[in-house]
Each structure stands twice: as structure tokens, then as C-alpha cells.
């Protein structure tokens, strides 16, 4: 059995027309890209919605660490 040449319009064995359409591949790639874009958009929307609101971003926050470490013998 021989391979069918790329530029053949018909199969050399049975004579049926060769249809080499990349339409399905292109549609699958477009659908995948749109799905990925929708998922990224949803991720950022949900991440922003679930973030805690800032109380007052203009005021500096209080330090959380103590000024000096606790003594080691107690």
C-alpha cells in the first residue's frame, strides 16, 4: 500500500475525493482559546470578589512585631 500524495485530489486506489479540511482543528483551537480566556476572567473576578476589603488604606498599619524580644529565661 502506498501513501496518498498531499496534492492528490482523489485516492489512487478507490477514486474517492480527498477532503483535507482543517476546519475542525481551527474550530477546536478557537473554542479552547475562548474557554481559557473565560476561565482566566472568572478566576480574576472571583479572586477580587473574595478578597477582604481594606479598612483605610491611607493610614499606616500598626506594627505586629514587638519592639524587643521576650526574655529567654522565662
PyMOL commands that set and color helices and strands:
alter all, ss='L'
color gray80, all
select helices_A, chain A and resi 23-50
alter helices_A, ss='H'
color red, helices_A
deselect
rebuild
show_as cartoon
